[in-house]
């Protein structure tokens, strides 16, 4: 079975099955499938149906009826941060139950037909807040760091200048001139290009 979550509604085969409403620490699923998820702590929810508790989800590991369903922790972290576009759901005996994928306008959940649709609905509702997660921007190196290799090249160049068979005062003048040039480009310009808030 395939379920889709988009803009607060869950549908299957282009038929709207239920709506999702968030009211404080309570998430209501109303329609063909009725659920109430009450937040009890960080990543912990109790699941109610018709005023009776039918399960609990803690750190995205679901205890529903007499069964336990889990998700891979590294895969879940990558999904919530935007690096992965899918997360798989397993039983405790490592049997795949379903998968939730990020699509253009929400989430899509695939469920093995032998399992209760409420399982995928609970995961769709809870993972809906990560449907538009974007990966962190790539680290941008500063302009100065591009020229850091020169730091290793400067001593070799200075030694080479020192070995040129010229009078010592000409060697010394070239040596000091090169030091001033490198100091200007690597230190003074670097200080001037730092952001103003630093």
C-alpha positions as CSV (number, residue, x, y, z in Angstrom):
1,X,0.0,0.0,0.0
2,X,1.1,3.5,-0.7
3,X,0.2,6.5,1.4
4,X,1.1,10.2,0.8
5,X,1.3,13.0,3.2
6,X,1.0,16.5,1.8
7,X,-0.3,19.8,3.3
8,X,-1.8,18.2,6.3
9,X,-3.7,15.4,4.5
10,X,-3.0,11.7,4.1
11,X,-4.1,10.1,0.9
12,X,-3.9,6.8,-1.0
13,X,-4.5,6.4,-4.7
14,X,-5.6,10.0,-5.0
15,X,-8.3,9.6,-2.4
16,X,-8.0,11.7,0.8
17,X,-8.1,9.4,3.8
18,X,-7.6,11.7,6.7
19,X,-6.5,15.1,7.8
20,X,-3.7,15.9,10.4
21,X,-4.1,18.7,12.9
22,X,-1.6,19.8,15.5
23,X,-3.0,21.4,18.6
24,X,-0.4,22.2,21.2
25,X,1.1,18.9,22.3
26,X,-1.6,16.8,20.6
27,X,-1.6,15.6,17.0
28,X,-5.1,14.6,15.7
29,X,-5.6,12.3,12.7
30,X,-9.2,12.4,11.6
31,X,-11.0,10.7,8.8
32,X,-11.0,7.1,7.7
33,X,-8.2,6.5,10.1
34,X,-8.6,8.1,13.6
35,X,-5.7,8.6,15.9
36,X,-4.6,10.9,18.7
37,X,-0.9,11.3,19.5
38,X,-0.2,12.9,22.9
39,X,3.3,14.2,23.4
40,X,4.8,12.9,26.7
41,X,8.4,14.1,26.4
42,X,11.2,14.6,23.9
43,X,10.4,12.4,20.9
44,X,7.9,10.4,23.0
45,X,4.2,10.1,22.1
46,X,1.3,8.0,23.4
47,X,-1.1,6.8,20.7
48,X,-4.8,6.7,21.4
49,X,-7.8,5.5,19.4
50,X,-11.3,6.0,20.7
51,X,-10.0,7.1,24.1
52,X,-8.0,3.9,24.7
53,X,-4.2,3.7,24.5
54,X,-3.1,1.5,21.7
55,X,0.7,2.2,21.5
56,X,3.6,4.4,22.2
57,X,6.4,5.8,20.1
58,X,9.8,6.7,21.7
59,X,12.7,8.0,19.6
60,X,10.8,6.9,16.5
61,X,10.6,3.3,17.7
62,X,7.0,2.2,17.7
63,X,5.3,-0.1,20.2
64,X,1.9,-0.8,18.6
65,X,-0.5,-3.5,19.9
66,X,1.8,-6.4,20.7
67,X,4.5,-5.5,18.1
68,X,7.6,-3.3,18.1
69,X,8.8,-1.4,15.0
70,X,12.2,0.3,14.7
71,X,14.0,2.5,12.4
72,X,17.8,2.6,11.8
73,X,19.2,5.4,13.9
74,X,21.9,6.5,11.4
75,X,19.4,6.5,8.6
76,X,16.9,8.4,10.6
77,X,19.5,11.1,11.6
78,X,20.5,11.4,7.9
79,X,16.8,11.7,6.9
80,X,16.0,14.4,9.5
81,X,19.0,16.4,8.5
82,X,18.3,16.2,4.8
83,X,21.1,14.0,3.6
84,X,18.9,10.9,2.9
85,X,15.6,10.9,1.1
86,X,14.2,7.7,2.7
87,X,14.0,5.9,6.0
88,X,13.0,2.2,6.4
89,X,10.9,0.6,9.1
90,X,11.7,-2.8,10.5
91,X,10.3,-5.2,13.0
92,X,12.6,-6.2,15.9
93,X,13.3,-9.4,14.0
94,X,14.7,-7.3,11.2
95,X,11.9,-7.8,8.7
96,X,11.2,-4.8,6.5
97,X,7.7,-3.4,7.1
98,X,7.8,-0.3,5.0
99,X,9.6,2.8,3.8
100,X,9.0,6.5,4.0
101,X,10.4,8.6,1.1
102,X,10.7,12.4,0.7
103,X,8.8,13.6,-2.4
104,X,8.4,17.0,-4.0
105,X,5.3,18.1,-2.0
106,X,5.6,16.0,1.1
107,X,6.2,12.3,2.1
108,X,5.3,9.0,0.6
109,X,5.0,5.8,2.7
110,X,5.2,2.3,1.3
111,X,3.8,-0.4,3.5
112,X,3.9,-4.2,3.2
113,X,0.3,-5.4,2.8
114,X,0.5,-7.8,5.7
115,X,0.8,-4.9,8.3
116,X,-1.7,-2.5,9.7
117,X,-1.9,0.9,7.9
118,X,-1.8,2.7,11.2
119,X,1.9,1.9,11.4
120,X,2.8,3.9,8.3
121,X,0.3,6.7,9.2
122,X,2.0,7.2,12.6
123,X,5.4,7.5,10.9
124,X,4.1,9.8,8.2
125,X,2.6,12.1,10.8
126,X,5.7,12.2,13.0
127,X,8.2,12.6,10.1
128,X,6.1,15.2,8.3
129,X,8.0,18.0,10.0
130,X,11.2,16.8,8.2
131,X,9.5,16.6,4.8
132,X,11.4,19.7,3.6
133,X,14.7,19.2,5.4
134,X,17.6,20.7,3.6
135,X,21.2,19.4,4.1
136,X,23.6,21.8,5.9
137,X,25.5,24.0,3.5
138,X,29.0,22.8,2.4
139,X,31.9,24.3,4.3
140,X,33.3,27.2,2.3
141,X,37.0,27.8,2.6
142,X,38.2,31.4,3.1
143,X,40.2,33.2,0.4
144,X,43.2,33.2,2.7
145,X,43.2,29.4,3.2
146,X,43.8,29.0,-0.6
147,X,47.3,30.5,-0.1
148,X,48.3,28.6,3.0
149,X,50.5,26.4,0.9
150,X,52.8,29.4,0.5
151,X,53.7,29.2,4.1
152,X,55.6,26.0,3.3
153,X,57.1,27.5,0.2
154,X,58.5,30.7,1.8
155,X,61.3,29.1,3.8
156,X,62.6,27.3,0.8
157,X,62.5,30.5,-1.3
158,X,64.4,32.4,1.4
159,X,67.1,29.7,1.7
160,X,67.4,29.8,-2.1
161,X,67.9,33.6,-2.0
162,X,70.4,33.2,0.7
163,X,72.5,30.7,-1.4
164,X,72.7,33.1,-4.4
165,X,76.4,34.1,-4.7
166,X,75.9,37.9,-4.2
167,X,77.3,40.2,-1.6
168,X,75.7,39.7,1.8
169,X,74.0,43.1,1.9
170,X,72.2,42.4,-1.5
171,X,71.1,39.0,-0.1
172,X,69.9,40.7,3.0
173,X,68.0,43.3,1.0
174,X,66.2,40.6,-1.1
175,X,65.6,38.6,2.0
176,X,63.9,41.5,3.8
177,X,61.9,42.6,0.7
178,X,60.5,39.0,0.3
179,X,59.6,38.9,4.0
180,X,57.7,42.2,3.7
181,X,55.8,41.1,0.6
182,X,54.8,37.7,2.2
183,X,54.0,39.4,5.5
184,X,51.8,41.9,3.7
185,X,49.9,39.2,1.7
186,X,49.5,36.7,4.5
187,X,49.0,38.8,7.6
188,X,48.0,42.4,6.9
189,X,45.6,41.6,4.1
190,X,44.1,38.8,6.1
191,X,43.4,41.1,9.0
192,X,41.8,43.6,6.7
193,X,39.5,41.0,5.1
194,X,38.1,39.6,8.4
195,X,34.3,40.3,8.9
196,X,33.5,43.4,10.9
197,X,31.5,41.4,13.6
198,X,34.6,39.4,14.6
